[in-house]
Amino acid sequence: MKYYVLFGPPGAGKGTQASAMVERYNLHHISTGALLRKEIAAETELGKQARELIDKGCLVPDEVVEAMIVSEFDKMQDAVDGFLLDGYPRTLDQARSLDRLLAKKGEKLTSGGSIRYKSHSLNTFEPGLLSVLSLLFRCKDSVNLRQCVSRMRKMLSRTSSMVPVPLISGRGR
């Protein structure tokens, strides 16, 4: 089984690149954002917890995201040649967790790539990008937009120091 990761903040183009890779290499695209939205829409217990946290401007805990990813691995394992993770890992702890998870399966990360914005500061984002981010974070009004920007800042502050590939699967530790 092959395991790929795409790093980058929301709206950077990971989904666009993932679409081409999924088709070409028979991969299952696992977008943590899409998984969360699916759980919220289905009003599962996990979705209700996630909605409550998101409405407060908080990030969803790693354990919840990791459980969703493991579930996707288990569901799709026999149907594809590999997985493309989009939006996970975002932190060093998540990267180490992914490393352990794959090691338990006798696997390791195949490869990773990083996609970045032209600018990394919300204060200097182009106005169009902020509009895209508001759609990605499901911002419906100005109050919700402030929560979305707050969540985006939290996510960027937690992930801006992450160096993608060398810290996963024992390389560069």
C-alpha positions as CSV (number, residue, x, y, z in Angstrom):
1,M,0.0,0.0,0.0
2,K,1.2,3.5,-0.8
3,Y,0.8,6.5,1.5
4,Y,1.2,10.1,0.3
5,V,0.7,13.4,2.1
6,L,0.0,16.8,0.7
7,F,0.9,19.7,3.1
8,G,-0.4,23.2,2.9
9,P,-2.9,25.5,4.3
10,P,-6.6,25.5,3.3
11,G,-7.1,27.1,-0.1
12,A,-3.5,26.5,-1.3
13,G,-4.5,24.0,-4.0
14,K,-4.1,20.6,-2.3
15,G,-7.5,19.4,-3.5
16,T,-6.7,20.4,-7.1
17,Q,-3.5,18.5,-7.1
18,A,-5.0,15.5,-5.2
19,S,-7.7,15.1,-7.9
20,A,-5.1,14.4,-10.6
21,M,-3.1,12.1,-8.4
22,V,-6.1,10.1,-7.2
23,E,-7.1,9.2,-10.8
24,R,-3.6,8.5,-12.1
25,Y,-2.5,6.3,-9.2
26,N,-5.8,4.7,-8.0
27,L,-5.5,6.4,-4.6
28,H,-8.2,7.3,-2.1
29,H,-8.1,11.0,-1.2
30,I,-8.6,11.6,2.5
31,S,-9.3,15.2,3.2
32,T,-9.7,15.9,6.9
33,G,-11.9,18.9,6.1
34,A,-14.2,16.7,4.0
35,L,-14.3,14.0,6.6
36,L,-15.3,16.5,9.3
37,R,-18.0,18.1,7.0
38,K,-19.4,14.6,6.3
39,E,-19.7,13.8,10.0
40,I,-21.3,17.2,10.7
41,A,-23.8,16.8,7.9
42,A,-24.7,13.2,9.0
43,E,-25.2,14.6,12.6
44,T,-23.1,11.8,14.1
45,E,-21.9,12.1,17.6
46,L,-18.5,13.0,16.2
47,G,-20.1,15.6,13.9
48,K,-22.0,17.2,16.8
49,Q,-18.8,17.5,18.8
50,A,-16.9,18.9,15.9
51,R,-19.7,21.4,15.1
52,E,-19.7,22.6,18.7
53,L,-15.9,23.1,18.7
54,I,-15.9,24.8,15.3
55,D,-18.7,27.1,16.2
56,K,-16.6,28.3,19.2
57,G,-13.6,28.9,16.9
58,C,-11.6,25.9,18.2
59,L,-9.7,23.3,16.3
60,V,-10.9,19.7,16.4
61,P,-8.6,17.5,18.6
62,D,-6.0,15.3,17.0
63,E,-7.5,12.1,18.5
64,V,-10.8,12.8,16.7
65,V,-9.1,13.4,13.3
66,E,-6.9,10.4,13.7
67,A,-9.8,8.1,14.4
68,M,-11.6,9.3,11.3
69,I,-8.5,8.6,9.2
70,V,-8.0,5.1,10.6
71,S,-11.7,4.4,9.8
72,E,-11.1,5.6,6.2
73,F,-8.0,3.4,5.9
74,D,-10.0,0.4,7.1
75,K,-13.0,1.0,4.8
76,M,-11.0,1.5,1.6
77,Q,-7.9,-0.7,2.1
78,D,-9.0,-3.4,-0.4
79,A,-10.4,-1.0,-3.0
80,V,-7.3,1.2,-3.8
81,D,-3.6,1.1,-4.4
82,G,-2.9,3.7,-1.7
83,F,-4.0,6.8,0.1
84,L,-3.5,10.5,-0.3
85,L,-3.8,12.5,2.9
86,D,-4.8,16.1,2.6
87,G,-4.8,18.2,5.7
88,Y,-3.2,15.6,7.9
89,P,-0.7,15.7,9.4
90,R,-0.6,19.3,10.3
91,T,1.5,19.2,13.4
92,L,4.7,17.3,14.5
93,D,2.6,15.3,17.0
94,Q,0.2,14.2,14.1
95,A,3.2,13.3,11.9
96,R,4.6,11.1,14.7
97,S,1.2,9.6,15.2
98,L,0.9,8.8,11.5
99,D,4.4,7.3,11.6
100,R,3.3,5.0,14.5
101,L,0.0,4.1,12.8
102,L,1.8,3.1,9.6
103,A,4.4,1.2,11.4
104,K,1.7,-0.9,13.1
105,K,0.5,-1.8,9.6
106,G,4.1,-2.7,8.6
107,E,4.0,0.3,6.2
108,K,5.7,3.7,5.9
109,L,5.1,7.0,4.1
110,T,5.8,6.7,0.4
111,S,6.2,10.4,-0.3
112,G,4.9,13.9,0.5
113,G,4.7,17.3,-1.1
114,S,4.0,20.8,0.1
115,I,1.9,23.5,-1.4
116,R,2.1,27.1,0.0
117,Y,0.4,30.4,-0.4
118,K,2.3,33.2,-1.9
119,S,1.9,35.0,1.5
120,H,1.7,33.2,4.9
121,S,0.2,36.0,6.9
122,L,-3.5,36.6,7.2
123,N,-2.7,40.3,7.4
124,T,-1.3,40.3,3.9
125,F,-3.6,37.8,2.2
126,E,-5.1,39.0,-1.0
127,P,-8.8,39.9,-0.6
128,G,-9.8,37.1,-3.0
129,L,-8.0,34.5,-0.9
130,L,-9.8,35.6,2.2
131,S,-13.1,35.0,0.3
132,V,-11.9,31.5,-0.7
133,L,-11.0,30.8,2.9
134,S,-14.3,32.0,4.1
135,L,-16.0,29.4,1.8
136,L,-13.6,26.6,2.8
137,F,-14.3,27.3,6.5
138,R,-18.0,27.7,5.9
139,C,-18.2,31.3,7.1
140,K,-21.8,32.6,6.7
141,D,-21.6,36.0,8.2
142,S,-19.2,38.6,9.7
143,V,-19.2,37.0,13.2
144,N,-18.6,33.6,11.7
145,L,-15.8,35.1,9.5
146,R,-14.0,36.3,12.6
147,Q,-14.2,32.8,14.1
148,C,-12.9,31.4,10.8
149,V,-10.0,33.8,10.7
150,S,-9.3,32.9,14.3
151,R,-9.3,29.2,13.5
152,M,-7.1,29.8,10.5
153,R,-4.6,31.8,12.6
154,K,-4.5,29.0,15.2
155,M,-3.9,26.4,12.4
156,L,-1.1,28.4,10.9
157,S,0.5,29.1,14.2
158,R,0.5,25.4,15.0
159,T,1.7,24.2,11.7
160,S,4.0,26.9,10.2
161,S,7.1,25.3,11.8
162,M,6.4,21.8,10.4
163,V,9.0,20.5,8.0
164,P,7.1,17.9,6.0
165,V,8.9,14.8,4.8
166,P,12.1,14.6,6.8
167,L,10.2,14.3,10.1
168,I,8.1,11.4,9.1
169,S,9.2,7.7,8.9
170,G,12.5,8.2,10.7
171,R,14.2,10.5,8.3
172,G,15.9,13.5,9.9
173,R,15.0,12.7,13.5
